[in-house]
Amino acid sequence: MAQSPPPGFVYETLSDGQLVNATAMAFLPDGGLLITERASGRIRMFRDGVLQTAPWATVPVGSFSSFVEQGLLGIAVDPDYQNNRHVYVYYTEPTLNENRIGRLTESGGSGTNLTVLTRPGEIPTDWYHNGGTLVFGFDGTLFVASGDNYTASNAQDLGNLLGKVLRYELPNLTVPANNPFAGSPIYSYGHRNHFGLAIHPVTGALYQTENGLAIQDEINRIVPGGNYGWPAVEGNHPAPNPAYVSPLSTYSPTIAPTGMTFYAGEHFPPAYRNVLFFSDYNMNRIHAVTLNAAGTAVQNEVFFDSLPGGGYGVLAGPDGSLYVLTNDLGGYGADELARYVYTGEPNPSAQLSAVSNRALGGTVTICMHSHDGDIVVPWLGFSRFAAPVPTIYGNWWVPTDVIGSPVTVVGDDRIYLPMSLPNNRSFLGLSLHLQAISVYSGTGYVVTNPSELVLRG
C-alpha cells in the first residue's frame, strides 16, 4: 500500500529486506539505532544511514516458526549508558522454558558479556503472549511488559509475574521500595498481551498498548497497583467496571496495537508535540493520539499513515524523526525500517533529547541535522533570551554557558553528541537550551533553531 502521510511529511525507507523478524528498537546516545531480530537473536545496528551487516550482538534464543511470539522481544538502553555501557534485553532462552531479562555491556563496538538477571523459571514462556517490551522511566527504573503466557488466569494472580507490568531498579533487577506491592516487582496487573510501553514526556506517566482476545483492544495509562481487568473484561466489554482501570481508548474490531512512542521533538509541526503514536498489526497503520494536558483522556485520534504491511514498532528519534518497523511479508517481525521526516524542518537544525527518558543522572543527546561535510559548533545554556538577538550569522536565542568543540557532519546528514548529566537535584525541572552554528562550503554561516529539554529525573 502506498504511503500518504499528512502534508509536509515524507516516508523514507531506510532498509527493506535486510532485517529478519525485527521486533523492537532503541537508540544509543551517540545516535546508533539498535534493532532486535526475534528469531535469530541478533541485535542489528543502524548507523550513519546504513544497516550494518555484522550484528552488534547475538543473544542465544530458541528455534521458532514465523508466527510465534518467542525469541528476542525487547531492548532498552541504560539512561547512564555513556558511563556504564549497559543495554537490557528480554528474550526466550534456547530450551524454551522461560523468558529472561538480561544485560549486555558494550565493548569495542559490540554488545558483550550477556548477564541473566531474572531468577530461573521466574517468567515462563509459551508460543504466544510473552510481552517483552522494556522502557525506562524518568527516575531510571525499568518497566517490563509480560504477557499472560496464554493462560488468562495468570493475569489476576499476584503470585506470579505473568500478565503484568513489572518495575525494577538497576543494574540487578532489585524491587523498588515504592512499588505498589511490597517486595514484588509487579506494578500493574490484569493484562493479556502487550507490545508497547511509552513514557509521557511531561508527566512521566507510563502508557501501554494491549491486545484483546477478539472484541476490544486497548490503550491504557498505567497507574501503580492498577488492575486492568483481564480476563473478566476486555476493553470496556461487557461494560465499564469500577473495579478495574478503564482504558483510554478501545478498538473494535480488534486492530492488534503494537509499539508506541511519544513525540517530544521540535521538528514536526507544534500540533504533534507530546502526541502519542502507535502502530498496529492488523490494519497496517500508524495512529496519532492527542491527550489532554494531564494525559488522562483522549482529545483526538487520527490515522497518521498506512504502512506497507503490519506495524511492529514506532520510536521517536533524537533527530526529530519518527522511526517505524513494518513487514508486508507476514509473520511476527519486520523486514523494513523507515522514518517519517517533516520537510518543513529547518536545515541546519538542532535537537536536544534524553533517548532513555532520564536526563539528570543520565545521558542526553545533541543531534545536529545539516549536510554531510558541514562543520557545526553547539552550545548550551540554562536560559534563553526573551527575543532573538540578530547577528551576522542569524538569530541568537541561547546564551552561552557551555560551548562544544567543532564537529563535522559525516553520515546521514546527522551528527550525534552524547553528554552525561550529574544527578544534581538542584537542576530538577530546569530547562537546558541548545543552539548551534553551522559552517557550510567553507564560507557560509547559519545559526540553528533553539531546542529545549526540561531536566527530569
C-alpha positions, -999 to +999 in steps of 0.1 A: +000+000+000+014+034-009+022+058+019+002+090+022+012+108+054-001+143+062+010+172+040+046+181+046+057+146+058+078+121+038+081+084+044+118+074+039+127+037+035+160+031+053+163-006+049+140-031+032+146-069+032+177-069+053+160-073+086+145-106+096+117-107+121+126-074+137+106-066+168+120-036+188+142-006+186+163+016+210+186+045+203+221+048+218+230+083+230+255+085+201+227+081+175+232+044+168+198+026+165+197-010+179+171-033+164+162-067+177+156-097+154+132-121+172+140-155+157+178-151+152+186-133+185+207-108+166+208-071+175+214-051+144+229-016+143+216+012+120+242+039+120+251+069+097+223+059+073+233+023+069+221-010+085+253-027+095+258-063+082+276-077+113+253-079+143+261-056+173+254-087+195+237-121+193+215-133+221+210-171+224+174-179+217+155-210+206+143-221+171+109-207+162+084-206+134+075-173+116+043-167+136+052-175+172+058-147+197+090-161+212+126-150+208+144-117+212+115-094+220+126-062+238+155-039+242+163-007+263+195+013+266+205+023+301+200+060+308+236+062+321+249+043+291+276+069+285+293+057+317+282+021+322+276+009+286+247-013+296+219-024+273+190-046+286+171-073+266+141-095+271+143-129+253+132-165+253+162-188+262+171-217+239+154-245+258+121-226+255+114-230+292+114-193+302+117-157+292+147-138+306+158-103+312+195-099+305+221-072+305+248-067+278+278-044+281+292-026+251+329-032+245+348-024+213+317-015+195+298-047+203+274-060+229+292-084+252+290-103+285+253-113+285+243-115+321+210-131+331+192-110+357+160-129+363+158-160+385+153-194+370+117-200+360+106-166+371+089-157+337+077-189+320+072-189+282+047-201+257+043-197+219+022-166+224+016-139+250+052-133+261+052-095+262+088-083+262+087-045+258+112-026+280+112+011+288+129+034+313+111+059+335+122+094+344+137+080+377+158+054+359+136+024+369+129-002+342+094-011+332+088-046+317+057-059+299+049-096+305+021-115+288-003-139+304+016-169+290-015-179+270-033-187+304-058-160+312-059-167+350-023-157+353-032-120+348-051-118+381-026-139+401-003-116+421+017-147+430+033-148+395+048-123+371+026-131+341+001-107+326+018-078+344+037-046+340+069-051+362+091-024+376+128-028+387+158-009+399+191-015+381+216-028+375+204-061+391+166-060+390+160-052+426+125-043+437+119-005+443+108+003+478+079+024+464+064-004+442+027-008+450+030-044+463+058-047+489+086-069+479+072-075+444+082-061+410+045-061+400+035-025+390+001-033+374-018-065+365-048-078+347-031-077+313-035-101+284-008-094+259+011-062+252+036-050+227+041-013+236+052+008+266+060+045+265+067+074+289+048+107+287+075+133+281+059+158+305+042+139+333+064+108+333+033+085+333+035+051+317+013+041+288+006+007+272-009-010+242-029-042+249-043-068+226-078-081+234-090-116+226-115-109+198-137-080+209-117-049+220-080-038+220-069-011+244-046+019+250-040+023+287-025+048+311-008+026+337-013+036+374+006+019+402-012-011+415-039-009+389-060-039+378-068-037+341-094-065+342-083-093+320-099-119+318-131-105+334-132-076+309-118-070+275-116-032+269-149-020+282-167-052+273-192-063+286-194-029+304-171-004+322-165-018+357-153+005+386-133-025+400-109-021+371-089+007+355-107+017+323-087+021+291-081+055+275-092+041+241-107+008+228-107-006+193-134-029+179-130-047+156-095-055+170-065-039+153-037-056+173-018-024+185+019-029+188+047-004+195+041+031+208+061+063+215+055+099+224+068+126+201+087+152+221+108+166+193+107+200+178+109+193+140+073+183+135+046+210+135+036+221+170+003+202+169+024+169+172+042+180+203+036+153+230+013+133+207+012+095+213+020+075+182+014+037+179+015+011+152-010-017+146-005-052+131-040-059+117-047-027+098-011-016+088-015+018+103+002+045+124-021+062+148-016+097+163-034+102+196-037+137+212-042+136+250-053+163+274-027+182+293-028+158+322-026+128+299-057+112+314-081+115+284-080+113+246-089+146+229-084+134+193-071+104+173-063+102+136-047+078+112-013+093+106-005+070+077-008+035+062+023+013+063+035-012+036+025-040+059+019-049+095+033-025+121+057-037+147+072-007+163+074+031+163+100+052+180+107+090+182+144+096+172+168+121+187+169+137+152+133+147+154+121+120+130+097+091+137+111+056+131+090+026+122+093-012+117+070-028+092+066-060+071+045-068+041+055-105+041+036-117+072+049-135+103+058-119+136+086-094+130+095-067+105+118-066+074+116-029+068+130+001+087+117+035+077+112+070+092+089+100+088+106+133+083+089+167+081+100+187+051+094+220+070+122+212+094+148+239+092+182+228+078+205+230+096+187+222+128+194+212+164+176+190+189+184+180+225+168+149+240+171+121+265+168+090+245+162+068+275+139+093+292+161+101+323+181+133+319+195+140+354+218+112+363+216+100+327+227+109+292+214+135+268+219+136+231+227+166+210+217+160+173+227+183+146+209+178+113+228+195+085+247+184+053+275+159+052+307+179+054+293+208+073+310+219+105+288+227+135+296+242+168+269+236+195+265+255+228+242+250+258+226+275+282+203+274+312+185+304+300+170+318+268+167+354+255+132+367+256+136+379+220+160+369+193+193+388+191+201+394+154+237+387+144+255+384+111+251+346+113+214+346+122+192+350+153+208+342+186+184+327+212+206+308+237+232+325+260+264+305+261+270+286+293+289+256+278+303+256+243+312+224+224+340+216+201+336+219+163+323+186+148+319+176+112+286+161+099+297+128+083+268+105+078+231+105+070+232+144+072+233+140+110+258+141+138+251+129+174+269+141+205+262+123+238+267+141+271+263+128+307+245+149+333+251+146+370+223+136+393+222+171+408+186+175+422+190+213+422+187+212+384+154+192+385+128+209+364+151+235+349+153+239+311+185+232+292+187+250+259+207+241+228+217+261+198+245+258+172+262+275+143+267+256+111+295+264+086+290+251+051+310+252+019+338+269+039+322+303+038+285+302+048+273+305+084+238+297+097+225+297+133+201+268+140+168+268+158+170+268+196+160+235+213+148+229+249+149+200+272+133+201+306+155+182+331+135+154+347+148+125+367 
